[in-house]
Amino acid sequence: MAIYTYKCRTCKTVTNLSFSIPRFLKLSVSGHFDDMYCTNCSDNTKFMRIFGATSSKITKDKEALMMEIKEESRKIADEVRSGNANTIRQIYGEEV
């Protein structure tokens, strides 16, 4: 999810919004951000987007991380089932 930072032009309150990129693009095209109300002053002024360090960072959400973990664990399990000795040694260690 990407974090987008906006500032109210009336009271200067800064708001961070988190959307997926496709969702953000869809909301931008529909004019959603022009109709936002400030939670601090309840004004409907157009918000000013602030570009900074947070607006360029994209983090993975829980579902994306879980999908990657499941895929990686499936690959490891397939290697163990196929008898890959190197993978088995990495997981279980050397026999004593």
Phi and psi restraints in degrees (range 20) as a CNS / XPLOR table:
assign (resid 1 and name C) (resid 2 and name N)
       (resid 2 and name CA) (resid 2 and name C) 1.0 -96.8 20.0 2
assign (resid 2 and name N) (resid 2 and name CA)
       (resid 2 and name C) (resid 3 and name N) 1.0 148.1 20.0 2
assign (resid 2 and name C) (resid 3 and name N)
       (resid 3 and name CA) (resid 3 and name C) 1.0 -106.7 20.0 2
assign (resid 3 and name N) (resid 3 and name CA)
       (resid 3 and name C) (resid 4 and name N) 1.0 125.6 20.0 2
assign (resid 3 and name C) (resid 4 and name N)
       (resid 4 and name CA) (resid 4 and name C) 1.0 -113.5 20.0 2
assign (resid 4 and name N) (resid 4 and name CA)
       (resid 4 and name C) (resid 5 and name N) 1.0 132.4 20.0 2
assign (resid 4 and name C) (resid 5 and name N)
       (resid 5 and name CA) (resid 5 and name C) 1.0 -109.7 20.0 2
assign (resid 5 and name N) (resid 5 and name CA)
       (resid 5 and name C) (resid 6 and name N) 1.0 129.5 20.0 2
assign (resid 5 and name C) (resid 6 and name N)
       (resid 6 and name CA) (resid 6 and name C) 1.0 -125.9 20.0 2
assign (resid 6 and name N) (resid 6 and name CA)
       (resid 6 and name C) (resid 7 and name N) 1.0 152.3 20.0 2
assign (resid 6 and name C) (resid 7 and name N)
       (resid 7 and name CA) (resid 7 and name C) 1.0 -128.1 20.0 2
assign (resid 7 and name N) (resid 7 and name CA)
       (resid 7 and name C) (resid 8 and name N) 1.0 132.8 20.0 2
assign (resid 7 and name C) (resid 8 and name N)
       (resid 8 and name CA) (resid 8 and name C) 1.0 -70.0 20.0 2
assign (resid 8 and name N) (resid 8 and name CA)
       (resid 8 and name C) (resid 9 and name N) 1.0 133.1 20.0 2
assign (resid 8 and name C) (resid 9 and name N)
       (resid 9 and name CA) (resid 9 and name C) 1.0 -76.2 20.0 2
assign (resid 9 and name N) (resid 9 and name CA)
       (resid 9 and name C) (resid 10 and name N) 1.0 -17.0 20.0 2
assign (resid 9 and name C) (resid 10 and name N)
       (resid 10 and name CA) (resid 10 and name C) 1.0 -86.9 20.0 2
assign (resid 10 and name N) (resid 10 and name CA)
       (resid 10 and name C) (resid 11 and name N) 1.0 -57.4 20.0 2
assign (resid 10 and name C) (resid 11 and name N)
       (resid 11 and name CA) (resid 11 and name C) 1.0 -105.7 20.0 2
assign (resid 11 and name N) (resid 11 and name CA)
       (resid 11 and name C) (resid 12 and name N) 1.0 -1.7 20.0 2
assign (resid 11 and name C) (resid 12 and name N)
       (resid 12 and name CA) (resid 12 and name C) 1.0 67.1 20.0 2
assign (resid 12 and name N) (resid 12 and name CA)
       (resid 12 and name C) (resid 13 and name N) 1.0 19.7 20.0 2
assign (resid 12 and name C) (resid 13 and name N)
       (resid 13 and name CA) (resid 13 and name C) 1.0 -71.2 20.0 2
assign (resid 13 and name N) (resid 13 and name CA)
       (resid 13 and name C) (resid 14 and name N) 1.0 134.0 20.0 2
assign (resid 13 and name C) (resid 14 and name N)
       (resid 14 and name CA) (resid 14 and name C) 1.0 -96.9 20.0 2
assign (resid 14 and name N) (resid 14 and name CA)
       (resid 14 and name C) (resid 15 and name N) 1.0 132.5 20.0 2
assign (resid 14 and name C) (resid 15 and name N)
       (resid 15 and name CA) (resid 15 and name C) 1.0 -125.5 20.0 2
assign (resid 15 and name N) (resid 15 and name CA)
       (resid 15 and name C) (resid 16 and name N) 1.0 131.3 20.0 2
assign (resid 15 and name C) (resid 16 and name N)
       (resid 16 and name CA) (resid 16 and name C) 1.0 -102.3 20.0 2
assign (resid 16 and name N) (resid 16 and name CA)
       (resid 16 and name C) (resid 17 and name N) 1.0 128.1 20.0 2
assign (resid 16 and name C) (resid 17 and name N)
       (resid 17 and name CA) (resid 17 and name C) 1.0 -120.4 20.0 2
assign (resid 17 and name N) (resid 17 and name CA)
       (resid 17 and name C) (resid 18 and name N) 1.0 138.4 20.0 2
assign (resid 17 and name C) (resid 18 and name N)
       (resid 18 and name CA) (resid 18 and name C) 1.0 -115.6 20.0 2
assign (resid 18 and name N) (resid 18 and name CA)
       (resid 18 and name C) (resid 19 and name N) 1.0 119.8 20.0 2
assign (resid 18 and name C) (resid 19 and name N)
       (resid 19 and name CA) (resid 19 and name C) 1.0 -138.9 20.0 2
assign (resid 19 and name N) (resid 19 and name CA)
       (resid 19 and name C) (resid 20 and name N) 1.0 156.0 20.0 2
assign (resid 19 and name C) (resid 20 and name N)
       (resid 20 and name CA) (resid 20 and name C) 1.0 -71.9 20.0 2
assign (resid 20 and name N) (resid 20 and name CA)
       (resid 20 and name C) (resid 21 and name N) 1.0 157.2 20.0 2
assign (resid 20 and name C) (resid 21 and name N)
       (resid 21 and name CA) (resid 21 and name C) 1.0 -61.5 20.0 2
assign (resid 21 and name N) (resid 21 and name CA)
       (resid 21 and name C) (resid 22 and name N) 1.0 -45.5 20.0 2
assign (resid 21 and name C) (resid 22 and name N)
       (resid 22 and name CA) (resid 22 and name C) 1.0 -60.8 20.0 2
assign (resid 22 and name N) (resid 22 and name CA)
       (resid 22 and name C) (resid 23 and name N) 1.0 -38.4 20.0 2
assign (resid 22 and name C) (resid 23 and name N)
       (resid 23 and name CA) (resid 23 and name C) 1.0 -65.6 20.0 2
assign (resid 23 and name N) (resid 23 and name CA)
       (resid 23 and name C) (resid 24 and name N) 1.0 -43.0 20.0 2
assign (resid 23 and name C) (resid 24 and name N)
       (resid 24 and name CA) (resid 24 and name C) 1.0 -60.6 20.0 2
assign (resid 24 and name N) (resid 24 and name CA)
       (resid 24 and name C) (resid 25 and name N) 1.0 -44.4 20.0 2
assign (resid 24 and name C) (resid 25 and name N)
       (resid 25 and name CA) (resid 25 and name C) 1.0 -63.1 20.0 2
assign (resid 25 and name N) (resid 25 and name CA)
       (resid 25 and name C) (resid 26 and name N) 1.0 -40.6 20.0 2
assign (resid 25 and name C) (resid 26 and name N)
       (resid 26 and name CA) (resid 26 and name C) 1.0 -64.0 20.0 2
assign (resid 26 and name N) (resid 26 and name CA)
       (resid 26 and name C) (resid 27 and name N) 1.0 -43.3 20.0 2
assign (resid 26 and name C) (resid 27 and name N)
       (resid 27 and name CA) (resid 27 and name C) 1.0 -66.7 20.0 2
assign (resid 27 and name N) (resid 27 and name CA)
       (resid 27 and name C) (resid 28 and name N) 1.0 -36.5 20.0 2
assign (resid 27 and name C) (resid 28 and name N)
       (resid 28 and name CA) (resid 28 and name C) 1.0 -64.6 20.0 2
assign (resid 28 and name N) (resid 28 and name CA)
       (resid 28 and name C) (resid 29 and name N) 1.0 -45.1 20.0 2
assign (resid 28 and name C) (resid 29 and name N)
       (resid 29 and name CA) (resid 29 and name C) 1.0 -64.1 20.0 2
assign (resid 29 and name N) (resid 29 and name CA)
       (resid 29 and name C) (resid 30 and name N) 1.0 -36.8 20.0 2
assign (resid 29 and name C) (resid 30 and name N)
       (resid 30 and name CA) (resid 30 and name C) 1.0 -78.0 20.0 2
assign (resid 30 and name N) (resid 30 and name CA)
       (resid 30 and name C) (resid 31 and name N) 1.0 -7.1 20.0 2
assign (resid 30 and name C) (resid 31 and name N)
       (resid 31 and name CA) (resid 31 and name C) 1.0 81.1 20.0 2
assign (resid 31 and name N) (resid 31 and name CA)
       (resid 31 and name C) (resid 32 and name N) 1.0 18.1 20.0 2
assign (resid 31 and name C) (resid 32 and name N)
       (resid 32 and name CA) (resid 32 and name C) 1.0 -56.6 20.0 2
assign (resid 32 and name N) (resid 32 and name CA)
       (resid 32 and name C) (resid 33 and name N) 1.0 -41.7 20.0 2
assign (resid 32 and name C) (resid 33 and name N)
       (resid 33 and name CA) (resid 33 and name C) 1.0 -72.8 20.0 2
assign (resid 33 and name N) (resid 33 and name CA)
       (resid 33 and name C) (resid 34 and name N) 1.0 -17.7 20.0 2
assign (resid 33 and name C) (resid 34 and name N)
       (resid 34 and name CA) (resid 34 and name C) 1.0 -77.1 20.0 2
assign (resid 34 and name N) (resid 34 and name CA)
       (resid 34 and name C) (resid 35 and name N) 1.0 -21.2 20.0 2
assign (resid 34 and name C) (resid 35 and name N)
       (resid 35 and name CA) (resid 35 and name C) 1.0 -104.4 20.0 2
assign (resid 35 and name N) (resid 35 and name CA)
       (resid 35 and name C) (resid 36 and name N) 1.0 9.6 20.0 2
assign (resid 35 and name C) (resid 36 and name N)
       (resid 36 and name CA) (resid 36 and name C) 1.0 -70.7 20.0 2
assign (resid 36 and name N) (resid 36 and name CA)
       (resid 36 and name C) (resid 37 and name N) 1.0 145.8 20.0 2
assign (resid 36 and name C) (resid 37 and name N)
       (resid 37 and name CA) (resid 37 and name C) 1.0 -106.8 20.0 2
assign (resid 37 and name N) (resid 37 and name CA)
       (resid 37 and name C) (resid 38 and name N) 1.0 140.1 20.0 2
assign (resid 37 and name C) (resid 38 and name N)
       (resid 38 and name CA) (resid 38 and name C) 1.0 -73.0 20.0 2
assign (resid 38 and name N) (resid 38 and name CA)
       (resid 38 and name C) (resid 39 and name N) 1.0 133.4 20.0 2
assign (resid 38 and name C) (resid 39 and name N)
       (resid 39 and name CA) (resid 39 and name C) 1.0 -75.2 20.0 2
assign (resid 39 and name N) (resid 39 and name CA)
       (resid 39 and name C) (resid 40 and name N) 1.0 -18.3 20.0 2
assign (resid 39 and name C) (resid 40 and name N)
       (resid 40 and name CA) (resid 40 and name C) 1.0 -87.9 20.0 2
assign (resid 40 and name N) (resid 40 and name CA)
       (resid 40 and name C) (resid 41 and name N) 1.0 -52.3 20.0 2
assign (resid 40 and name C) (resid 41 and name N)
       (resid 41 and name CA) (resid 41 and name C) 1.0 -109.0 20.0 2
assign (resid 41 and name N) (resid 41 and name CA)
       (resid 41 and name C) (resid 42 and name N) 1.0 -1.0 20.0 2
assign (resid 41 and name C) (resid 42 and name N)
       (resid 42 and name CA) (resid 42 and name C) 1.0 58.6 20.0 2
assign (resid 42 and name N) (resid 42 and name CA)
       (resid 42 and name C) (resid 43 and name N) 1.0 24.0 20.0 2
assign (resid 42 and name C) (resid 43 and name N)
       (resid 43 and name CA) (resid 43 and name C) 1.0 -88.8 20.0 2
assign (resid 43 and name N) (resid 43 and name CA)
       (resid 43 and name C) (resid 44 and name N) 1.0 152.4 20.0 2
assign (resid 43 and name C) (resid 44 and name N)
       (resid 44 and name CA) (resid 44 and name C) 1.0 -103.8 20.0 2
assign (resid 44 and name N) (resid 44 and name CA)
       (resid 44 and name C) (resid 45 and name N) 1.0 29.1 20.0 2
assign (resid 44 and name C) (resid 45 and name N)
       (resid 45 and name CA) (resid 45 and name C) 1.0 -67.2 20.0 2
assign (resid 45 and name N) (resid 45 and name CA)
       (resid 45 and name C) (resid 46 and name N) 1.0 153.3 20.0 2
assign (resid 45 and name C) (resid 46 and name N)
       (resid 46 and name CA) (resid 46 and name C) 1.0 -67.2 20.0 2
assign (resid 46 and name N) (resid 46 and name CA)
       (resid 46 and name C) (resid 47 and name N) 1.0 133.9 20.0 2
assign (resid 46 and name C) (resid 47 and name N)
       (resid 47 and name CA) (resid 47 and name C) 1.0 -79.9 20.0 2
assign (resid 47 and name N) (resid 47 and name CA)
       (resid 47 and name C) (resid 48 and name N) 1.0 149.0 20.0 2
assign (resid 47 and name C) (resid 48 and name N)
       (resid 48 and name CA) (resid 48 and name C) 1.0 -102.6 20.0 2
assign (resid 48 and name N) (resid 48 and name CA)
       (resid 48 and name C) (resid 49 and name N) 1.0 126.4 20.0 2
assign (resid 48 and name C) (resid 49 and name N)
       (resid 49 and name CA) (resid 49 and name C) 1.0 -79.4 20.0 2
assign (resid 49 and name N) (resid 49 and name CA)
       (resid 49 and name C) (resid 50 and name N) 1.0 133.7 20.0 2
assign (resid 49 and name C) (resid 50 and name N)
       (resid 50 and name CA) (resid 50 and name C) 1.0 -104.7 20.0 2
assign (resid 50 and name N) (resid 50 and name CA)
       (resid 50 and name C) (resid 51 and name N) 1.0 124.1 20.0 2
assign (resid 50 and name C) (resid 51 and name N)
       (resid 51 and name CA) (resid 51 and name C) 1.0 -98.7 20.0 2
assign (resid 51 and name N) (resid 51 and name CA)
       (resid 51 and name C) (resid 52 and name N) 1.0 125.9 20.0 2
assign (resid 51 and name C) (resid 52 and name N)
       (resid 52 and name CA) (resid 52 and name C) 1.0 -159.3 20.0 2
assign (resid 52 and name N) (resid 52 and name CA)
       (resid 52 and name C) (resid 53 and name N) 1.0 -160.7 20.0 2
assign (resid 52 and name C) (resid 53 and name N)
       (resid 53 and name CA) (resid 53 and name C) 1.0 -60.6 20.0 2
assign (resid 53 and name N) (resid 53 and name CA)
       (resid 53 and name C) (resid 54 and name N) 1.0 -37.8 20.0 2
assign (resid 53 and name C) (resid 54 and name N)
       (resid 54 and name CA) (resid 54 and name C) 1.0 -74.0 20.0 2
assign (resid 54 and name N) (resid 54 and name CA)
       (resid 54 and name C) (resid 55 and name N) 1.0 -26.4 20.0 2
assign (resid 54 and name C) (resid 55 and name N)
       (resid 55 and name CA) (resid 55 and name C) 1.0 -77.4 20.0 2
assign (resid 55 and name N) (resid 55 and name CA)
       (resid 55 and name C) (resid 56 and name N) 1.0 -11.4 20.0 2
assign (resid 55 and name C) (resid 56 and name N)
       (resid 56 and name CA) (resid 56 and name C) 1.0 -102.5 20.0 2
assign (resid 56 and name N) (resid 56 and name CA)
       (resid 56 and name C) (resid 57 and name N) 1.0 -2.4 20.0 2
assign (resid 56 and name C) (resid 57 and name N)
       (resid 57 and name CA) (resid 57 and name C) 1.0 -96.1 20.0 2
assign (resid 57 and name N) (resid 57 and name CA)
       (resid 57 and name C) (resid 58 and name N) 1.0 133.5 20.0 2
assign (resid 57 and name C) (resid 58 and name N)
       (resid 58 and name CA) (resid 58 and name C) 1.0 -121.9 20.0 2
assign (resid 58 and name N) (resid 58 and name CA)
       (resid 58 and name C) (resid 59 and name N) 1.0 122.8 20.0 2
assign (resid 58 and name C) (resid 59 and name N)
       (resid 59 and name CA) (resid 59 and name C) 1.0 -109.6 20.0 2
assign (resid 59 and name N) (resid 59 and name CA)
       (resid 59 and name C) (resid 60 and name N) 1.0 156.9 20.0 2
assign (resid 59 and name C) (resid 60 and name N)
       (resid 60 and name CA) (resid 60 and name C) 1.0 -86.1 20.0 2
assign (resid 60 and name N) (resid 60 and name CA)
       (resid 60 and name C) (resid 61 and name N) 1.0 141.8 20.0 2
assign (resid 60 and name C) (resid 61 and name N)
       (resid 61 and name CA) (resid 61 and name C) 1.0 -84.2 20.0 2
assign (resid 61 and name N) (resid 61 and name CA)
       (resid 61 and name C) (resid 62 and name N) 1.0 174.4 20.0 2
assign (resid 61 and name C) (resid 62 and name N)
       (resid 62 and name CA) (resid 62 and name C) 1.0 -58.3 20.0 2
assign (resid 62 and name N) (resid 62 and name CA)
       (resid 62 and name C) (resid 63 and name N) 1.0 -41.1 20.0 2
assign (resid 62 and name C) (resid 63 and name N)
       (resid 63 and name CA) (resid 63 and name C) 1.0 -65.0 20.0 2
assign (resid 63 and name N) (resid 63 and name CA)
       (resid 63 and name C) (resid 64 and name N) 1.0 -41.6 20.0 2
assign (resid 63 and name C) (resid 64 and name N)
       (resid 64 and name CA) (resid 64 and name C) 1.0 -65.1 20.0 2
assign (resid 64 and name N) (resid 64 and name CA)
       (resid 64 and name C) (resid 65 and name N) 1.0 -42.0 20.0 2
assign (resid 64 and name C) (resid 65 and name N)
       (resid 65 and name CA) (resid 65 and name C) 1.0 -63.2 20.0 2
assign (resid 65 and name N) (resid 65 and name CA)
       (resid 65 and name C) (resid 66 and name N) 1.0 -43.9 20.0 2
assign (resid 65 and name C) (resid 66 and name N)
       (resid 66 and name CA) (resid 66 and name C) 1.0 -63.7 20.0 2
assign (resid 66 and name N) (resid 66 and name CA)
       (resid 66 and name C) (resid 67 and name N) 1.0 -38.6 20.0 2
assign (resid 66 and name C) (resid 67 and name N)
       (resid 67 and name CA) (resid 67 and name C) 1.0 -62.7 20.0 2
assign (resid 67 and name N) (resid 67 and name CA)
       (resid 67 and name C) (resid 68 and name N) 1.0 -42.3 20.0 2
assign (resid 67 and name C) (resid 68 and name N)
       (resid 68 and name CA) (resid 68 and name C) 1.0 -64.9 20.0 2
assign (resid 68 and name N) (resid 68 and name CA)
       (resid 68 and name C) (resid 69 and name N) 1.0 -42.5 20.0 2
assign (resid 68 and name C) (resid 69 and name N)
       (resid 69 and name CA) (resid 69 and name C) 1.0 -64.2 20.0 2
assign (resid 69 and name N) (resid 69 and name CA)
       (resid 69 and name C) (resid 70 and name N) 1.0 -43.7 20.0 2
assign (resid 69 and name C) (resid 70 and name N)
       (resid 70 and name CA) (resid 70 and name C) 1.0 -63.3 20.0 2
assign (resid 70 and name N) (resid 70 and name CA)
       (resid 70 and name C) (resid 71 and name N) 1.0 -42.1 20.0 2
assign (resid 70 and name C) (resid 71 and name N)
       (resid 71 and name CA) (resid 71 and name C) 1.0 -64.4 20.0 2
assign (resid 71 and name N) (resid 71 and name CA)
       (resid 71 and name C) (resid 72 and name N) 1.0 -43.8 20.0 2
assign (resid 71 and name C) (resid 72 and name N)
       (resid 72 and name CA) (resid 72 and name C) 1.0 -64.4 20.0 2
assign (resid 72 and name N) (resid 72 and name CA)
       (resid 72 and name C) (resid 73 and name N) 1.0 -41.8 20.0 2
assign (resid 72 and name C) (resid 73 and name N)
       (resid 73 and name CA) (resid 73 and name C) 1.0 -67.5 20.0 2
assign (resid 73 and name N) (resid 73 and name CA)
       (resid 73 and name C) (resid 74 and name N) 1.0 -34.2 20.0 2
assign (resid 73 and name C) (resid 74 and name N)
       (resid 74 and name CA) (resid 74 and name C) 1.0 -64.6 20.0 2
assign (resid 74 and name N) (resid 74 and name CA)
       (resid 74 and name C) (resid 75 and name N) 1.0 -41.4 20.0 2
assign (resid 74 and name C) (resid 75 and name N)
       (resid 75 and name CA) (resid 75 and name C) 1.0 -63.8 20.0 2
assign (resid 75 and name N) (resid 75 and name CA)
       (resid 75 and name C) (resid 76 and name N) 1.0 -41.7 20.0 2
assign (resid 75 and name C) (resid 76 and name N)
       (resid 76 and name CA) (resid 76 and name C) 1.0 -65.5 20.0 2
assign (resid 76 and name N) (resid 76 and name CA)
       (resid 76 and name C) (resid 77 and name N) 1.0 -43.1 20.0 2
assign (resid 76 and name C) (resid 77 and name N)
       (resid 77 and name CA) (resid 77 and name C) 1.0 -62.7 20.0 2
assign (resid 77 and name N) (resid 77 and name CA)
       (resid 77 and name C) (resid 78 and name N) 1.0 -39.7 20.0 2
assign (resid 77 and name C) (resid 78 and name N)
       (resid 78 and name CA) (resid 78 and name C) 1.0 -62.9 20.0 2
assign (resid 78 and name N) (resid 78 and name CA)
       (resid 78 and name C) (resid 79 and name N) 1.0 -39.8 20.0 2
assign (resid 78 and name C) (resid 79 and name N)
       (resid 79 and name CA) (resid 79 and name C) 1.0 -64.6 20.0 2
assign (resid 79 and name N) (resid 79 and name CA)
       (resid 79 and name C) (resid 80 and name N) 1.0 -42.0 20.0 2
assign (resid 79 and name C) (resid 80 and name N)
       (resid 80 and name CA) (resid 80 and name C) 1.0 -65.8 20.0 2
assign (resid 80 and name N) (resid 80 and name CA)
       (resid 80 and name C) (resid 81 and name N) 1.0 -43.4 20.0 2
assign (resid 80 and name C) (resid 81 and name N)
       (resid 81 and name CA) (resid 81 and name C) 1.0 -62.2 20.0 2
assign (resid 81 and name N) (resid 81 and name CA)
       (resid 81 and name C) (resid 82 and name N) 1.0 -34.3 20.0 2
assign (resid 81 and name C) (resid 82 and name N)
       (resid 82 and name CA) (resid 82 and name C) 1.0 -77.9 20.0 2
assign (resid 82 and name N) (resid 82 and name CA)
       (resid 82 and name C) (resid 83 and name N) 1.0 -6.3 20.0 2
assign (resid 82 and name C) (resid 83 and name N)
       (resid 83 and name CA) (resid 83 and name C) 1.0 86.5 20.0 2
assign (resid 83 and name N) (resid 83 and name CA)
       (resid 83 and name C) (resid 84 and name N) 1.0 21.2 20.0 2
assign (resid 83 and name C) (resid 84 and name N)
       (resid 84 and name CA) (resid 84 and name C) 1.0 -64.7 20.0 2
assign (resid 84 and name N) (resid 84 and name CA)
       (resid 84 and name C) (resid 85 and name N) 1.0 106.2 20.0 2
assign (resid 84 and name C) (resid 85 and name N)
       (resid 85 and name CA) (resid 85 and name C) 1.0 -62.7 20.0 2
assign (resid 85 and name N) (resid 85 and name CA)
       (resid 85 and name C) (resid 86 and name N) 1.0 -38.2 20.0 2
assign (resid 85 and name C) (resid 86 and name N)
       (resid 86 and name CA) (resid 86 and name C) 1.0 -63.1 20.0 2
assign (resid 86 and name N) (resid 86 and name CA)
       (resid 86 and name C) (resid 87 and name N) 1.0 -44.2 20.0 2
assign (resid 86 and name C) (resid 87 and name N)
       (resid 87 and name CA) (resid 87 and name C) 1.0 -65.4 20.0 2
assign (resid 87 and name N) (resid 87 and name CA)
       (resid 87 and name C) (resid 88 and name N) 1.0 -42.7 20.0 2
assign (resid 87 and name C) (resid 88 and name N)
       (resid 88 and name CA) (resid 88 and name C) 1.0 -61.3 20.0 2
assign (resid 88 and name N) (resid 88 and name CA)
       (resid 88 and name C) (resid 89 and name N) 1.0 -42.9 20.0 2
assign (resid 88 and name C) (resid 89 and name N)
       (resid 89 and name CA) (resid 89 and name C) 1.0 -62.5 20.0 2
assign (resid 89 and name N) (resid 89 and name CA)
       (resid 89 and name C) (resid 90 and name N) 1.0 -38.3 20.0 2
assign (resid 89 and name C) (resid 90 and name N)
       (resid 90 and name CA) (resid 90 and name C) 1.0 -65.7 20.0 2
assign (resid 90 and name N) (resid 90 and name CA)
       (resid 90 and name C) (resid 91 and name N) 1.0 -34.1 20.0 2
assign (resid 90 and name C) (resid 91 and name N)
       (resid 91 and name CA) (resid 91 and name C) 1.0 -83.0 20.0 2
assign (resid 91 and name N) (resid 91 and name CA)
       (resid 91 and name C) (resid 92 and name N) 1.0 -50.0 20.0 2
assign (resid 91 and name C) (resid 92 and name N)
       (resid 92 and name CA) (resid 92 and name C) 1.0 -100.0 20.0 2
assign (resid 92 and name N) (resid 92 and name CA)
       (resid 92 and name C) (resid 93 and name N) 1.0 -12.6 20.0 2
assign (resid 92 and name C) (resid 93 and name N)
       (resid 93 and name CA) (resid 93 and name C) 1.0 85.2 20.0 2
assign (resid 93 and name N) (resid 93 and name CA)
       (resid 93 and name C) (resid 94 and name N) 1.0 177.5 20.0 2
assign (resid 93 and name C) (resid 94 and name N)
       (resid 94 and name CA) (resid 94 and name C) 1.0 -77.3 20.0 2
assign (resid 94 and name N) (resid 94 and name CA)
       (resid 94 and name C) (resid 95 and name N) 1.0 150.2 20.0 2
assign (resid 94 and name C) (resid 95 and name N)
       (resid 95 and name CA) (resid 95 and name C) 1.0 -72.2 20.0 2
assign (resid 95 and name N) (resid 95 and name CA)
       (resid 95 and name C) (resid 96 and name N) 1.0 143.7 20.0 2
